[in-house]
């Protein structure tokens, strides 16, 4: 008995000591470890009971946030509803702390939990919030993880196009990592494998196969052959199900099984043997099919996974049936049928539980919002009652004075109301004046638009000689961009001009530019494009650069691309002020030593650079160059302002950029020019979405 008491005392002492030690350990982690992620990883090793007990002690919000995160992680797989409860407690504490690592972790937890509950809309919302912060702090690995997470959500939603896009963005970041550790190689291989899954899902079987082979090469080059087993199995499945190449399928399924451990990888081994059974079944070799079918059953039973056991029995039942062993076929079919019924019931229960959890989560969110509202209302009510009590006490003490004060207040109120009415009348009158002035301004702008439209050349003049289009989209009522067309003898001139600013200032500049070009070509009869731009620069400078009294000057000008085509010889002259010229020509044609900027779909995009001098920018001795190009039948010429490439939009609200602009031009070369104009318009509308247009847009296309 004495010995038993000693043992009990020792156990009691040990329990107290361990608790005290764990409390000290938690305090140590919270105070010693400054890195947020490292401290959370340490806390995950503490039991949930000890962590919950520590929450009852006086600690700061960030420490509570760390503990809730550790509790959420512990319950992530075993009890997702409880994990969500901890995540919801963690999020406001993280946001309040302002600690970016804490906020990111909180948003990631919410995203993955909502994804688990099939609430993908909220999962995407939290994933994007985390991604935005990671991008802001240049956390490249974190950005890659979020992009991969978004891809996984969209893959489960069967939006394979978006999933593929996000997987590729994640892989692009991983490829920039210099030191390739084993873990980083595994991450990279997993991303490439997921890209392959997307290709297969969209029916691009050959691209999927190529991608899987890249994964295999990556593993084998880094002595990670076992890691390639799943990919070998995927390749075998492609040859079996899509290409019907059973010999190749056998080869890759056997490679998949080669490096697996019979005690650890039983689930994958069961799948591989079932696949081998299917291959031999298709080859009518039922003996080998039966052997691998039985192996599939053996490994399935070892895995204790009912879905795996079900599939293995279905496969074996089918083999027995074709061998004429109907009793055995029925026996395994019955096992599969019973398992299917059991799994269905369990799945239904899980779905009901998920729906209940989702309901509880949404209910909790609603209760939190309601509680916030009630707290705010309670504060307002308390303030109102305090004010009432204050005035009640004052009224009891100063009852006589209050009466006089009320009379005085009424008189003041009447006086104030009279003043307010007068002010309201004045404001109303001024509002009417402002409305009338706004109407006058709008009418003037609309009239200016009609004037500007009237002076612009008819597009039909361009269509008279060429299959062409002009895509013209001003930002405001009037525009700072304009296109200019002129026919002079056997010469045909055309230009796209981008004046400083947009709206009214740009429109004034456009009139100066338009009239100056007409004067140069019609009156001065200059024909060389470089000389025309030199003269235009001179005229614009004299028109707008007026010295002020303090010596400053107006800084206005224009960028443009200017072309002249000899209608007989098809010789093109080009000069540019900051804006280049694109010539599209088939790959088989000679490029006349022009620089190839991009090649796609059988076409070269030839870019002729402009001089880096704006018209009206400065008075100097440097002249504009004249470039000559012998045009060929089928060539297409594009002139443009910077408005299209600079427009913000797309999923991330970024600029369209010239690279995407060039790709668009290359992609539409098989279409007639009228259709190209429609594509330019549709692409721009889809790109900018709800984002406001930031500049005038003008694109002119001419096909020879």
C-alpha positions in Angstrom: 0.0 0.0 0.0 2.8 2.3 0.8 4.5 1.6 -2.5 1.2 2.4 -4.3 1.0 5.8 -2.4 4.5 6.6 -3.5 3.7 5.8 -7.1 0.5 8.0 -7.0 2.4 10.8 -5.4 5.1 10.6 -8.1 2.4 10.7 -10.8 0.7 13.7 -9.2 4.0 15.5 -8.9 4.9 14.7 -12.5 1.5 16.0 -13.8 1.9 19.3 -12.0 5.5 19.6 -13.1 4.6 18.9 -16.8 1.8 21.4 -16.7 4.0 24.1 -15.3 6.7 23.1 -17.7 4.2 23.3 -20.7 3.0 26.7 -19.6 6.6 27.9 -19.3 7.2 26.3 -22.8 4.3 28.2 -24.3 5.3 31.5 -22.7 8.9 30.9 -24.0 7.7 30.3 -27.5 5.4 33.4 -27.5 8.2 35.7 -26.1 11.4 34.1 -27.4 10.5 33.3 -31.0 10.1 36.6 -33.0 9.4 34.9 -36.3 5.6 34.4 -36.6 5.7 31.3 -38.7 8.4 29.6 -36.6 6.5 30.3 -33.3 3.3 28.9 -34.8 5.1 25.7 -35.9 6.5 25.3 -32.3 3.0 25.8 -30.8 1.6 23.0 -32.9 3.6 20.5 -30.9 1.7 21.5 -27.7 -1.5 19.6 -26.9 -4.8 21.4 -27.5 -5.8 21.2 -23.8 -2.6 23.0 -22.8 -3.1 25.6 -25.5 -6.8 26.2 -24.4 -5.7 26.5 -20.8 -3.1 29.1 -21.8 -5.8 31.2 -23.5 -7.3 31.7 -20.0 -4.2 33.6 -18.9 -3.6 37.3 -19.6 -1.8 37.4 -22.9 -1.8 39.9 -25.8 -3.9 39.6 -29.0 -1.0 38.5 -31.2 -0.2 35.7 -28.8 -3.9 34.6 -28.8 -3.8 34.7 -32.6 -0.9 32.4 -32.7 -2.6 29.9 -30.3 -5.8 29.9 -32.3 -3.8 29.3 -35.4 -2.1 26.3 -33.8 -5.5 24.9 -32.6 -6.9 25.4 -36.1 -4.0 23.4 -37.6 -4.4 20.6 -35.1 -8.1 20.2 -36.0 -7.7 20.8 -39.7 -8.2 17.2 -40.8 -9.8 15.5 -37.7 -12.5 18.1 -37.0 -12.9 20.7 -39.8 -15.9 22.5 -38.1 -13.9 23.0 -35.0 -10.9 24.2 -37.1 -13.2 26.8 -38.7 -14.4 28.0 -35.3 -10.7 28.6 -34.3 -10.0 30.3 -37.7 -12.9 32.7 -37.2 -11.6 33.6 -33.8 -8.1 34.0 -35.2 -9.0 36.3 -38.1 -10.1 39.5 -36.3 -7.2 39.2 -33.9 -4.8 38.9 -36.8 -6.3 41.9 -38.6 -6.2 44.0 -35.4 -2.6 43.1 -34.7 -1.5 44.5 -38.1 1.1 41.6 -38.3 1.2 40.7 -42.0 2.4 37.1 -41.4 -0.6 36.6 -39.0 -3.1 38.1 -41.5 -1.7 36.0 -44.3 -1.9 32.8 -42.3 -5.5 33.7 -41.1 -6.7 34.3 -44.7 -5.0 31.0 -45.9 -6.7 29.1 -43.2 -10.1 30.5 -44.1 -9.5 29.9 -47.8 -8.6 26.2 -47.4 -11.4 25.5 -44.9 -14.0 27.1 -47.1 -12.7 25.1 -50.0 -13.1 22.0 -47.9 -16.7 23.0 -47.2 -17.3 23.5 -51.0 -17.9 27.3 -50.5 -15.5 28.1 -53.3 -16.6 31.7 -53.7 -15.4 32.6 -50.2 -12.4 30.4 -50.6 -11.3 32.4 -53.7 -12.0 35.7 -51.9 -9.7 34.8 -48.9 -7.0 33.3 -51.2 -6.9 36.5 -53.2 -6.7 38.6 -50.1 -3.6 36.6 -48.9 -2.1 36.8 -52.4 -2.4 40.6 -52.5 -0.4 40.9 -49.3 2.2 38.4 -50.3 2.8 40.3 -53.6 3.1 43.6 -51.7 5.9 42.2 -49.4 7.6 40.3 -52.3 7.0 36.9 -50.6 7.6 34.9 -53.9 7.2 31.4 -52.3 4.0 32.6 -50.7 2.7 34.0 -54.0 3.5 30.7 -55.7 1.6 28.8 -53.0 -1.5 31.1 -53.3 -1.5 30.8 -57.1 -1.3 27.0 -56.8 -4.1 27.1 -54.2 -6.3 29.2 -56.6 -5.5 26.7 -59.4 -6.6 23.8 -57.2 -9.9 25.5 -56.4 -10.7 26.3 -60.0 -9.7 22.7 -61.0 -12.2 21.3 -58.5 -14.8 23.7 -60.0 -13.9 22.2 -63.5 -12.7 25.6 -64.7 -9.6 24.0 -66.2 -8.6 27.1 -68.3 -8.2 29.3 -65.1 -6.6 26.4 -63.2 -4.0 26.0 -66.0 -3.3 29.7 -66.0 -2.7 29.9 -62.2 -0.6 26.6 -62.2 1.7 28.1 -64.9 2.1 31.4 -63.0 3.1 29.4 -59.9 5.6 27.3 -61.9 7.1 30.5 -63.4 7.9 31.7 -59.9 9.3 28.3 -58.9 11.6 28.2 -61.9 13.3 31.4 -60.7 14.4 29.8 -57.4 18.1 29.3 -57.5 18.8 26.6 -54.9 16.8 23.5 -55.8 16.3 21.5 -52.6 14.5 18.2 -52.6 11.4 19.8 -51.3 11.5 22.5 -54.0 12.0 19.8 -56.7 8.9 18.0 -55.4 6.9 21.3 -55.4 8.0 22.0 -59.0 7.2 18.4 -60.1 3.8 18.6 -58.5 3.0 21.8 -60.3 4.1 20.4 -63.7 2.1 17.2 -63.0 -1.0 19.3 -62.2 -0.5 21.2 -65.5 -0.5 17.8 -67.2 -3.8 16.9 -65.5 -5.3 20.2 -66.8 -4.2 19.4 -70.4 -5.7 15.9 -70.1 -8.9 17.3 -68.7 -9.3 19.7 -71.7 -8.7 16.8 -74.1 -5.1 17.8 -75.0 -3.8 14.3 -74.5 -0.5 14.7 -76.3 0.4 17.8 -74.4 -0.6 16.1 -71.2 1.7 13.2 -72.1 4.6 15.5 -72.9 4.1 17.3 -69.5 4.1 14.0 -67.6 7.4 13.0 -69.2 8.9 16.3 -68.1 7.9 15.3 -64.5 9.5 11.9 -64.9 12.7 13.4 -66.2 12.9 15.9 -63.3 12.5 13.1 -60.7 15.0 10.7 -62.3 17.7 13.5 -62.8 17.5 14.2 -59.1 17.5 10.5 -58.0 13.9 10.6 -56.9 12.7 7.6 -58.9 10.1 6.5 -56.3 8.4 9.9 -56.5 7.8 9.3 -60.2 5.6 6.2 -59.6 2.3 8.2 -59.7 3.4 10.0 -62.9 4.3 6.6 -64.5 0.9 5.4 -63.6 -0.8 8.5 -65.1 1.2 8.0 -68.3 0.1 4.3 -68.4 -3.5 5.4 -68.0 -3.2 7.8 -71.0 -1.9 4.9 -73.2 -4.6 2.6 -71.9 -7.6 4.8 -72.0 -6.9 7.3 -74.8 -4.3 5.9 -77.1 -5.2 2.2 -76.7 -1.5 1.3 -76.9 -1.5 -1.6 -74.5 2.2 -2.4 -74.8 3.2 1.1 -73.8 0.6 1.1 -71.0 2.1 -2.2 -69.7 5.6 -0.6 -69.8 4.7 2.4 -67.7 2.4 0.6 -65.2 5.3 -1.8 -64.5 7.7 1.1 -64.1 5.2 2.7 -61.6 5.2 -0.5 -59.5 9.0 -1.0 -59.6 10.0 1.5 -56.9 7.0 1.2 -54.5 7.1 -0.4 -51.0 4.7 -3.2 -50.7 3.9 -2.3 -47.1 3.6 1.5 -47.4 2.2 2.2 -50.9 -0.7 -0.3 -50.9 -3.3 2.1 -52.3 -1.2 3.0 -55.3 -0.1 -0.6 -55.8 -3.8 -1.7 -55.8 -4.6 1.0 -58.5 -1.6 -0.1 -60.6 -2.5 -3.8 -60.5 -6.1 -3.0 -61.4 -4.8 -1.1 -64.4 -2.5 -4.0 -65.4 -5.5 -6.3 -65.1 -7.5 -4.0 -67.4 -4.6 -4.0 -70.0 -4.4 -7.8 -70.0 -8.2 -7.9 -70.1 -8.2 -5.8 -73.3 -5.5 -8.1 -74.7 -7.8 -11.1 -73.9 -5.1 -12.6 -71.7 -7.5 -13.4 -68.9 -5.0 -15.5 -66.9 -2.7 -12.5 -66.3 -5.7 -10.2 -65.9 -6.9 -12.5 -63.1 -3.5 -12.5 -61.5 -3.3 -8.7 -61.4 -6.9 -8.5 -60.4 -6.3 -10.6 -57.3 -3.2 -8.6 -56.5 -5.3 -5.5 -56.7 -7.8 -7.1 -54.2 -4.9 -8.0 -51.9 -3.4 -4.5 -51.8 -6.8 -2.9 -51.6 -7.7 -5.0 -48.4 -4.3 -4.0 -46.9 -5.2 -0.3 -47.5 -8.5 -0.6 -45.6 -9.9 2.0 -48.1 -13.4 1.0 -49.1 -13.4 2.8 -52.4 -10.2 1.0 -53.4 -11.6 -2.3 -52.3 -14.8 -1.6 -54.2 -13.0 -0.8 -57.5 -10.7 -3.9 -57.0 -13.8 -6.2 -56.6 -15.6 -4.7 -59.6 -12.5 -5.3 -61.7 -12.2 -8.9 -60.5 -15.9 -9.6 -61.0 -15.6 -8.4 -64.6 -12.7 -10.7 -65.3 -14.4 -13.7 -63.8 -17.5 -13.0 -65.8 -15.6 -13.0 -69.1 -13.8 -16.2 -68.1 -17.2 -17.9 -67.6 -16.8 -18.2 -63.8 -20.2 -16.6 -63.1 -20.4 -17.7 -59.4 -17.1 -16.0 -58.5 -18.1 -13.0 -60.7 -21.4 -12.7 -58.8 -19.6 -13.1 -55.4 -17.2 -10.2 -56.1 -20.0 -8.1 -57.7 -22.0 -8.5 -54.5 -19.1 -7.4 -52.4 -18.7 -4.3 -54.6 -22.4 -3.6 -54.5 -22.5 -3.8 -50.7 -19.5 -1.5 -50.4 -21.0 1.0 -52.9 -24.2 1.1 -50.8 -22.2 1.6 -47.6 -20.0 4.3 -49.2 -23.1 6.1 -50.6 -24.7 6.2 -47.1 -21.5 7.5 -45.6 -21.1 10.1 -48.4 -24.6 11.2 -47.8 -24.0 11.5 -44.1 -20.8 13.5 -44.8 -22.6 15.8 -47.2 -25.3 16.4 -44.6 -22.6 17.1 -42.0 -20.9 19.5 -44.4 -24.1 21.3 -45.0 -24.7 21.5 -41.3 -21.2 22.8 -40.8 -21.6 25.4 -43.5 -24.8 26.5 -42.0 -23.2 26.7 -38.5 -20.3 28.8 -40.0 -22.6 31.2 -41.8 -24.8 31.4 -38.7 -21.7 32.2 -36.6 -20.7 34.9 -39.0 -24.2 36.4 -38.9 -24.3 36.2 -35.1 -20.9 38.0 -35.0 -22.2 40.8 -37.3 -25.4 41.0 -35.3 -23.4 41.2 -32.0 -21.3 44.0 -33.5 -24.4 45.9 -34.5 -26.0 45.3 -31.1 -22.9 46.6 -29.3 -22.9 49.7 -31.4 -26.6 50.2 -30.7 -26.0 49.6 -27.0 -23.3 52.4 -27.0 -25.6 54.8 -28.7 -28.5 54.0 -26.3 -26.2 54.4 -23.3 -25.0 57.8 -24.6 -28.6 58.8 -25.2 -29.6 57.8 -21.7 -26.6 59.6 -20.2 -27.5 62.8 -22.1 -31.2 62.5 -20.9 -30.1 62.2 -17.3 -27.8 65.1 -17.5 -30.4 67.4 -19.0 -33.0 66.1 -16.4 -30.7 67.0 -13.5 -30.0 70.4 -15.0 -33.7 71.0 -15.6 -34.5 70.2 -11.9 -31.8 72.5 -10.6 -32.4 75.4 -13.0 -36.1 75.0 -13.7 -36.8 78.7 -13.8 -33.8 79.5 -15.9 -34.7 76.8 -18.4 -38.0 78.5 -19.2 -36.3 81.7 -20.2 -33.7 79.7 -22.1 -36.4 77.9 -24.0 -38.0 81.1 -25.0 -34.6 82.4 -26.1 -33.9 79.2 -27.9 -37.2 79.4 -29.8 -36.4 82.9 -30.9 -32.9 81.9 -32.0 -34.2 78.9 -33.8 -36.7 81.0 -35.7 -33.9 83.4 -36.6 -31.6 80.5 -37.6 -34.3 78.9 -39.7 -34.8 82.2 -41.5 -31.1 82.4 -42.2 -31.0 78.8 -43.3 -34.0 79.3 -45.6 -32.2 82.3 -47.2 -29.0 80.2 -47.6 -31.0 77.3 -49.1 -32.5 79.7 -51.6 -29.1 81.0 -52.5 -27.7 77.5 -52.8 -30.6 76.5 -55.0 -30.1 79.5 -57.2 -26.3 78.7 -57.5 -27.1 75.1 -58.2 -29.3 76.2 -61.1 -26.6 78.4 -62.4 -24.0 75.6 -62.1 -26.4 73.2 -63.9 -26.9 75.7 -66.7 -23.2 76.3 -67.0 -22.5 72.5 -67.0 -25.1 72.2 -69.7 -23.5 75.0 -71.7 -20.1 73.3 -71.2 -21.4 70.0 -72.3 -23.2 71.5 -75.3 -19.9 73.3 -76.2 -18.0 70.1 -75.9 -20.5 68.3 -78.1 -20.3 71.1 -80.6 -16.5 70.9 -80.4 -16.8 67.1 -81.0 -18.9 67.8 -84.1 -16.3 70.2 -85.3 -13.5 67.8 -84.6 -15.4 65.0 -86.3 -16.0 67.2 -89.3 -12.4 68.0 -89.8 -11.3 64.4 -89.5 -10.8 62.7 -92.9 -13.4 60.3 -94.3 -12.3 56.7 -93.8 -13.7 56.0 -97.2 -10.7 57.7 -98.7 -8.5 55.0 -97.2 -10.9 52.3 -98.3 -10.7 53.7 -101.8 -7.2 52.2 -102.2 -6.7 49.7 -99.5 -8.6 47.1 -97.4 -8.3 48.9 -94.1 -9.9 50.0 -90.9 -9.6 52.8 -88.3 -10.4 51.9 -84.7 -11.0 55.3 -83.0 -12.1 55.4 -79.3 -11.8 58.8 -77.6 -11.7 58.8 -73.8 -13.8 62.0 -73.5 -16.3 63.8 -75.7 -13.4 65.3 -77.6 -10.1 63.6 -78.3 -6.4 64.3 -78.3 -5.8 61.4 -80.7 -6.6 61.8 -84.4 -5.9 60.1 -87.7 -4.9 62.1 -90.8 -5.3 60.9 -94.5 -4.3 62.8 -97.6 -4.0 61.9 -101.3 -1.5 63.9 -103.4 -0.9 62.7 -107.0 0.4 59.1 -106.9 1.3 59.5 -103.2 -1.0 58.5 -100.4 -0.2 59.8 -96.9 -1.7 58.6 -93.6 -0.8 59.1 -90.0 -2.0 58.4 -86.4 -1.2 61.3 -84.0 -1.3 61.3 -80.2 -1.4 64.8 -78.7 -0.4 65.8 -75.2 -3.3 65.0 -72.8 -6.9 64.1 -73.8 -10.2 65.9 -73.7 -10.2 69.7 -74.4 -6.4 70.3 -74.2 -5.7 67.3 -76.5 -8.4 68.4 -78.9 -6.9 71.9 -79.3 -3.5 70.3 -80.0 -5.1 67.9 -82.5 -6.5 70.9 -84.5 -3.1 72.5 -84.6 -1.5 69.2 -85.8 -4.2 68.6 -88.3 -4.1 72.0 -89.9 -0.2 72.0 -89.9 -0.1 68.7 -91.7 -2.6 69.9 -94.3 -0.5 73.1 -94.9 2.8 71.1 -95.2 1.5 68.6 -97.8 -0.9 70.9 -99.7 0.7 74.3 -99.6 4.4 73.6 -99.0 4.2 70.4 -101.1 6.8 68.5 -99.0 6.8 64.8 -99.9 9.5 63.1 -97.8 8.1 61.9 -94.5 11.2 63.0 -92.4 11.1 66.5 -93.9 7.3 66.6 -93.2 7.9 65.8 -89.5 10.8 68.4 -89.3 8.5 71.1 -90.7 5.6 69.9 -88.4 7.9 70.2 -85.4 8.8 73.8 -86.4 5.2 74.8 -86.9 4.0 73.3 -83.7 6.8 75.0 -81.7 6.0 78.4 -83.2 2.3 77.8 -82.5 2.3 76.8 -78.9 5.7 77.6 -77.3 5.0 81.2 -76.2 7.4 82.5 -73.5 5.7 83.8 -70.4 6.9 86.8 -68.5 8.8 84.6 -66.0 10.6 82.8 -68.8 8.6 79.5 -68.5 7.1 77.9 -71.5 4.1 75.8 -72.3 5.1 72.1 -72.5 2.9 70.6 -75.1 3.5 68.3 -78.1 2.6 65.2 -79.9 3.8 61.7 -80.8 3.0 60.2 -84.1 3.7 57.6 -86.8 3.6 59.0 -90.4 3.5 57.0 -93.6 3.6 57.7 -97.3 2.9 55.0 -100.0 3.7 55.4 -103.7 0.6 53.9 -105.2 2.5 52.7 -108.3 5.7 51.2 -106.9 4.3 50.3 -103.4 7.3 51.9 -101.8 6.6 52.9 -98.2 8.2 55.9 -96.5 7.9 56.0 -92.7 9.0 58.5 -90.0 8.0 58.4 -86.4 8.1 60.6 -83.3 8.2 58.1 -80.4 5.6 55.9 -82.0 6.8 52.9 -84.2 5.3 51.2 -87.2 4.4 47.5 -87.4 4.6 45.6 -90.7 3.1 42.1 -90.8 4.5 39.8 -93.4 4.4 36.0 -94.0 7.4 34.0 -92.7 8.2 32.8 -96.2 8.7 36.4 -97.6 12.0 38.3 -97.5 12.2 40.7 -94.5 14.3 43.4 -96.3 16.7 43.4 -93.4 13.9 44.7 -91.1 14.0 43.8 -87.4 11.7 40.8 -86.5 10.0 41.7 -83.2 7.8 38.6 -82.9 6.8 35.5 -84.9 3.6 33.5 -84.6 1.0 31.7 -86.8 3.2 31.9 -89.9 3.7 35.6 -89.7 6.6 37.9 -88.8 5.9 41.2 -87.0 8.5 43.6 -88.3 9.0 46.7 -86.2 10.4 50.0 -87.5 11.5 52.1 -84.6 10.6 55.8 -84.3 12.9 58.7 -83.4 12.8 59.4 -79.7 11.7 63.0 -80.2 8.2 64.3 -79.6 6.8 66.9 -82.1 7.0 70.3 -80.4 9.3 68.9 -77.7 12.5 70.9 -78.5 14.2 73.1 -81.0 17.4 71.3 -82.1 19.4 70.5 -85.2 18.5 66.7 -85.1 16.3 65.7 -88.0 13.7 63.0 -88.2 14.8 59.9 -90.2 13.0 58.6 -93.3 12.7 54.8 -93.5 11.9 53.1 -96.8 10.4 49.7 -97.2 9.4 47.9 -100.4 5.9 46.6 -99.6 4.8 43.2 -100.9 1.4 41.9 -101.7 -0.3 40.7 -98.5 1.7 42.9 -96.2 -0.3 44.6 -93.4 0.7 47.9 -91.8 -0.4 49.1 -88.3 -0.1 52.7 -86.9 -1.3 53.4 -83.4 -1.2 55.6 -80.3 -0.2 54.4 -76.9 -3.8 54.3 -75.6 -4.5 50.6 -76.4 -1.3 49.2 -74.8 -1.6 51.5 -71.7 -5.2 50.6 -70.8 -5.6 48.9 -67.4 -7.7 45.8 -67.1 -7.7 42.0 -67.0 -7.9 39.9 -63.9 -5.2 41.8 -62.0 -6.0 45.3 -63.3 -2.6 45.6 -65.1 -1.7 47.3 -68.4 -2.5 45.6 -71.7 1.2 46.2 -72.7 2.8 46.1 -76.2 3.7 42.4 -75.9 0.1 41.4 -75.7 -0.8 44.0 -78.4 1.7 42.4 -80.8 0.3 38.9 -80.0 -3.2 40.1 -80.7 -2.1 41.5 -84.1 -0.3 38.3 -85.0 -3.4 36.2 -84.0 -5.9 38.0 -86.3 -3.9 38.0 -89.5 -6.2 35.5 -91.2 -9.2 37.8 -90.7 -10.3 40.6 -93.1 -9.6 44.1 -91.9 -13.3 44.8 -91.0 -13.3 41.7 -88.7 -9.9 42.8 -87.3 -11.5 46.1 -86.2 -14.3 44.2 -84.4 -11.7 42.0 -82.6 -9.8 45.1 -81.5 -13.0 46.5 -80.1 -14.2 43.3 -78.4 -10.8 42.6 -76.9 -10.5 46.1 -75.4 -14.0 46.0 -74.0 -13.4 42.6 -72.3 -10.0 43.7 -71.1 -11.0 47.0 -69.4 -14.3 45.6 -68.0 -15.5 48.1 -65.3 -12.2 50.0 -65.2 -12.4 53.5 -66.7 -10.6 54.3 -70.0 -7.4 56.2 -69.2 -6.5 57.6 -72.6 -7.7 58.1 -76.1 -7.2 55.1 -78.4 -6.5 55.0 -82.2 -5.4 52.1 -84.3 -5.1 52.3 -88.1 -4.6 49.2 -90.2 -3.8 48.9 -94.0 -3.5 45.7 -96.0 -1.6 45.8 -99.3 
